[in-house]
Every structure is written in C-alpha cells, then in structure tokens.
Amino acid sequence: MIFLDAAATTPVRREVLEAMWPYLTGDFGNPSSRHSLGDSAARALADARKTVAAVLGCRPGEITFTSGGTEADNLAVKGIALARQAADPALNRVAISAVEHPAVEESARYLERFHGFTVDVVPVDGNGTVTPEALAAVLRDETALVSIMYANNEVGTVQPVAELAALAKGRGIPFHTDAVQAAGWLPLDVKALGVDALTISGHKLGAPKGNGVLFVRGRTRTEPLLHGGGQERGRRSGTENVAGAVALATALTLAHADRPALAARVTGLRDRFVAAVLDSVPGALLTGHPSERLPSVASFCFPGTSGESVLLELERQGVVCSSGSACAAGSDAPSPVLVALGIEAEVAQTAVRFSFDSSVTAADLEAAAAAVTAAVGSVRNLGLVAG
C-alpha cells in the first residue's frame, strides 16, 4: 500500500511511542496530585510545555494542551472573541477566510447564532489565497478577532500570514491562525509570524490522535470553554493528558529538526508528481496555488469523472488518498473550499487529494502517478461521473 493521505493523519513515530510509554504505564499519576507519582507527571507536563514553547518561540505559560486541533480552534475563536466582547460589547464581529477548516468556521457560526456576532468572510482568489486587500476590506472597528489558516488542508495553499497578521495588528485586532497542516513543513516562530494565537494537532506530526496545542499570546484574554479545576492556567480545565502532551512535544521536536531538509526533498518530489499527473491525464486540473503551497499536498480535479470512483480505483491499485478534508464526515456535497476558488460544483466533486508524510519516496510517487493515469482512464471509460 502507498499511503498518500497524511493530511488526514500520520502513523505514530516509534520515538514518540517510546517517549510517551512511561506515562501510560508506571508514571500514571495525576499532575495535580501532591505525591511522588503526581510530581513526576507534573514534571513531564512542564517539560513538554517547555519543549513546545521552544519550537514556537514563546513562553511556556502561553501554551495550552488540548484534545486536538478542533478543540484548540474552538478555544481560540470562541474564547478570544467572547473575552473581547465581554470587555467591550461593541466588539461583535469576527473575520474568517472562505477556506477555513470547519473547526474555525463552525466556531464563528456558533458565535453568530448564540452571541450576536456577525461573521465576515474574506474571499480568496482562484489559487485560494487571501490577499491583504481582501482582508482590509472586511475589517471594522467592531472586529473582535481575525482567524485565517496558515495552510489549507484540501488544496495546500499557504497564506501570507505574517502580512495578514500585521494588517490586523495595525487595527488592534488579535489574529489566530490554524497551523495544523503547516506544522512540520513551515516555520512556526510566532514572533516572526506576528500571530496572537496558533493551533497545532499532534496526529498530523506522528503523535497519536487526541492531543493538540493552542498558543495564546500572554496578554490576549481568553474565555475558557471547559470549566472545572482550573488546569492549564485556567484556560482549559480537566486532568491533563500527560502522555499525549509528551507525545506531541516529541513529535513536534522531531518534525522541527527535520523540517528544512524534509521540506526541500518533498517539494521536489511533489513537483515531479504534479507534472507527471498533468502530463498524462487529459484535462487534469491542479487546485490551489501552483507554488505557494505545502510541500506535502498535491490536489487535482479530474473533470468527466467521479472523484469517489477514482478513489476506489486507486485503492484497488494500492494507492490510498482522499477526496478532500477527512473532517467533513459523511458529506457528498462539493467542497466549499473548491467552490470558494471559483471551481464549478460538478467539477469540484471530481477532486482527489494526495498528501505525503516524511517517509514518501520517489518510487512511491512514480507508482502513484501511473496509478492515477490508469484509474482516471478506467473511470472515464466506464462513464462514471460525479452527481
């Protein structure tokens, strides 16, 4: 099997399993307990926090461990916007891009439904890019928060986050970025990015599912979503997942150390794969920005096919990939991301996304490109189309 769905999840790295194993076995203590087992867990949690902070270039106290990227996005969007509204009721707007992950979009819509916010959606161009001009056009004195993802999970487009964050900062507006897909591939220094909040998910980096991180700049007020014992400096109550925090910190450190060389290697492989598919599949359409994109994502539409049929044929040939976001569970509607790029709905339903982890090889992608050519040809010959 050639696994090309790493944007959905990645296999757990052996080094990560070894690092977290003691906290699943002998060192099982609650980090809030005042005894030796609890102290050991608390030290491990503190070390994990310091490790993550070192990669992000922030203070350990600015790191909150969560159950994953979705919770971290919810805490950022709802927590910052509600805290700002509580301080000034006139702050009742949030700005998000048209291509956000559902965790951000649905959090903003929650604020709209239950807390009187207006959601301002920033359009993207045909490459999926948010331009500074497009963001500037929606900012208002009433804007409580801007949330624009670092890199798109479906088409791989990388946003000019530092420029967009500087624009928001000039208006005194906090800026959050969902960096779940960017982690391990793009720089994460929060000072260089200029962001006030940033989200990471461990299972995109070689850690198990169920752990994430939210960075929130120290002076940025955040209303907690979970109330209880006041863990995580009051931002996220509940007994901490010590093993998960250790796993995420280990995976992030490994990814950060490998990033420059890995990104360069995989970018070259990706470009050759894209060229092979475009050359051999008539009508194939690369989606997302042609160059300002994640090294790890190549996404296409294959007009005149059914994307789901292409996926099934690819899996039959030993290539595992996806039609887009794994988080849009059970939906057969065209991707809102692709529609936002201006792609017609019937073409958007032919989408197939290939996403790579650190282990991908030239041989993998050569075989995958040949399988794509055969799969699309087979589906077209059978007359299987979207809709």
N, C-alpha and C positions, 0 to 999 in steps of 0.2 A: 504494500500500500504506500502511495505517495500522499502524505498529509499536507494539504495546502489550504488549511482553514485556521491558521494560527491567530487571525484577528478575532476568532470566536473564543479560542482557548489554546493553551500550550501545554505540552507534557511537563510534569513536575521534574525539575532537575535533581539529580542524585545528591548534589551538595546541599540543596535545600532540604531534602528529606533528612539527611544526616544532621543538619543544624537544628531542625525542629523536633527530632525524635526524642531527645531527653525530656522535653516539656509535654510530650504525650504519654510519657511513662513515669520514671521516678520523680522528676521535678514537676509534679502535677499541681502544685499549690496555687491558691488564690492570691494574686499580687496585693490584695488589700488586707490579707491576714497578717497578724503580728506574731509570727513564729518563723522558724528557720525555713520551712517549705515556702511560706508566703514571701519571705525576704528574697529567696532565690528566684522566685518568679518575678518579683518586682525588679530585681537587678537585670534580669533578662529583658523585661519590657523596656526598662530605661535604656539599656544598651541598644535595643532595636530602634528606639526613638532617635537616639543619637546618630545611629548609622544612616537612617533615612534622612535626617536633617543635614548630615554632611553631604549627601548626594545632591540635595535640593538647595544647599547654600543658605539654610535658615537656622533658627534656634530650635532646639528640641521641643520647647514648650509650644511651638507653633504647629506641631504635628499631632493629628488626631487619628487614631486607628479606628477603622470601621469594618463592617461586614463585607465591604466590596465597593466597587466603583459606583453602583447605583445609589447606595446609601450616602456615600461621600458627595455625590452630585446633589442629592436631595438636601443634605445638610448645608451645603454651600448656597444653593439657590434660595431655599426657603429660609434657612437660618439667617443669612445676611440680610435678605430683603425684609423679613419680619422685624429684625432688630433695628434696621434703619427706619422702618415705618413707625415702630414704637417710639423712637426718638423724635421723629418728625412726621406726623400723619400726611403731610403733603407729598412725601416720597412714596408714590403708589404706582410706579411703572417699572417694568423690567424689560431689558432688551436681550434677545437671543437671536442666533442666526437661523436661517431657514433649513439648515442641515444638521441641527443638533441631535445628539443621541436622545432617545425617548426619556431617559432619566432626567435630563435637563428640561426638555420640552414639557413633559407632563408635570414636573415640579412647578414650572412657570404657570401652566394652566390651572394647577391647584390654587395658586395664589390669586389667579383671576376669578375662579369660581367662589372661593370662600373668604377672601380677604380684600376684595375690591381693587385688585391691581389691574392695570392694563398691560398686555403683553405686546411689545413692539418687536416685530420680526424683521430682521435685517436680511434683505435679499442677497443672493450670491450671483456671480456671473456664470457663464457657461462652463467654466472649469471648476465651479464650486468654491470660488474664492470670495471672502468678504473683503471688500475694499474699504479703506479708511473713509472715503467719501460716502459710501453706503451706510456705514456706522454713524458718521456725523449727522446724517440726515434724520436719524430717528432719536438721537439723544435729546433729552428735555431736562429742564431744571428739576422735574419730578422723578427722574430716573433713579431708582434705588440701587440697581445692580446691572452690570453687563456680564453675560455668560456666553463666551464663544469658544468652541473647542479648538484645541491645538492642531489636531489632525483627524480627518474624517475616517470613521470606521468602515464605510462602504466603498468610497472611491479613493481614499488615501490622500486627498488634497491637504496640504499643510497651510495653515493660515498665518498671516503676518502678525502673530500675537503681540510681539513687543510694540509694534507700531499702533495696533488697536488699543492695547492697554495704556499706552502713553496718551492716546486721544481721550480715553475715559478719565484718566488721572487728571488731565487738564481741566476737566469739568467737575472734579472732586467725586467721581463715581467709582466704587470698588469694581474690580474686574476679576472674574473667575474664568478659568479655563479647564475643560475636561481634557486631561493629558493621558487618558487610559491607553490609547493606541500609540501615542508618541513615546511613552516610556520605553527605554531600551533602544530607541532609534534616533531620538532627537535630544538636544541639550535640555536639561531640566532646571538650570540655575534660576531660581525665582527672582533674584535681583536683576539679572540680565533680561529676563522676560518682562519684568515690571508688573507682575500679577499680584493680586491680593489673596487669591485662593487658587488651589490647583489640586486636581483629583488624579489618583493612581489606583489601579486594580492589580492585585498580585497574580492572578491566574493568567494574565497576558504576558507574564515575565518568567514563568517557570516555577511559580509557587502554586499551592493548591487553591481551589476555588473557596471563596468565603472570607477573603481578607482584602482590605483596601486602606487607603490613606487619604486624608484631606489636610493639606497645608492651608492654614489661615494666618495671614499676617497679624502680628501681635495686637495691634490697635484696632483691628477690624472686629466690631461687635458681632456676635453670632448667637441667635436664639437656638437652644438645643431642641432637637426633635424627640429625643428619648430622655425621660426624667426618671430619677431614682437616686442612686448613691453618689452621684457627682463625679464619677470617674472621668478620665480624660479632661481634667481641668474644668469639669462641669459641662463640656461641650457634648459628651456622649456617655450617658450613664449605662451601666451594665458591666458585669465582670469581663475583663478583657480577655481576648483570645491570645494568650501569650505565645503559643506555638505558631499561630498564624502570623503574629507580628514578627517573630523571629524569621519565619519563612519568607515573608515579604521583604524584610530588610536584607536577608541574604541574597535573594533573587535580584533585588534592585542593585545591590553592590556588584554582583557578577555582571549584570547587564551593563552597568555604567562603565565598568573596567573594559569590557569588550567592545563598547559602542563604536568608537571611531573606525576601527578596522572592520568590524562586522558590517556597519552601515555602508562602507565603501564597497566591500565584497558583494553584498546582497544587491546593492543598487546596480552594479554591473550585470549580475545575473538577471535581475528584473528587466532591465532594458533589453537584453537579448531575448528573453521570453516574450516580451511585448512585441518586439519586432517580428519574431517568428510567427506569432498568432496573427498579427495584422497582415503579414505577407501571405499566409497560407489559407486564411479563412475569408472568403469574399464577403464584403460588407461589414466585417467586424468593426466595432466602434469602441475605442478606448475611452473610458469615462474618468473624469477628474482631470486635474492639471497634468499636462504632459511631462513636466519636470519638477515642479514644486509639489512633490508627493512623497509619501513614506517609501523608504526602500523596500518595504515588505508587502506592498499591496499593488496588484495589477487587476483592474476590473474592466469588464467588457460588456457590451450588449451585442447580441447576435440576432439582428432583425431577421424575421422569417422563421424563427424557431420558437419553441417553448423553453424558457430558462430551466424549469424544473425537469423537463425531459433531457436536456443537455446534462444536467447534474447527474441524473440517474445513469445515463450512458457513460459518463466519465467514471462514476463509481464502479460500474461494471468492468471498466478497463483498469481499475486500481488507482484512480485519482480521486481524492476526497477534497471537495471545496464547498462553496455555498453560493446562494443567490443574493446575499447581502447580509444585513445585520441579523445575528443569531438572537438578538433581544426582542425582535418583533415576532414573538411566538404566535404561530398559528395563522398568520396573516397571509392571504394570497393577493392582496391589493398591490398595485405598483408602488415601488419605493418612493416615499415622499422626498428623499434626498435626490433621486434621479429626476423626478418631476420638477424639483426646485432648480435643477440645472437646465431646464428647458427641454428635456427629453420627453417625447410623446409617451403617453401611458402604455400603449401597446408595445412600444419598443422597450420601455423600462421593465416590462415583465419578461424580457429575454435576458436579464442581467445575470452574469456569473462573476463571482469574486474569487480571486486566487490570492492567498496571503501566506507568507512564509515565516518560519521561525529561524533560529540561528543555525540549525542543522541542515538547511536546504543546500543542495548541491547542483552543479551544472547538469549532471546526468539526470537528476530529478526533473529539472525544468525542461530539458530537451525531450524527455519522455512525455512530460505533461503537455508540451506544445503539440507533439504528434497526436496525443490522445484527444486534444481539443479539436484539431482538424478533423479527425475521424468521427468524433462524437457529433459535431455540428453538421457534418455532411450526412451522417446517418439520420439524424433528426429531420433534416430538411428533405431527405429522400422519402421519409415516411410521412411527410406532410404534417408533422406535429408542430402546431403553432400556439402562441400564447392566447389566453382568453377562453 
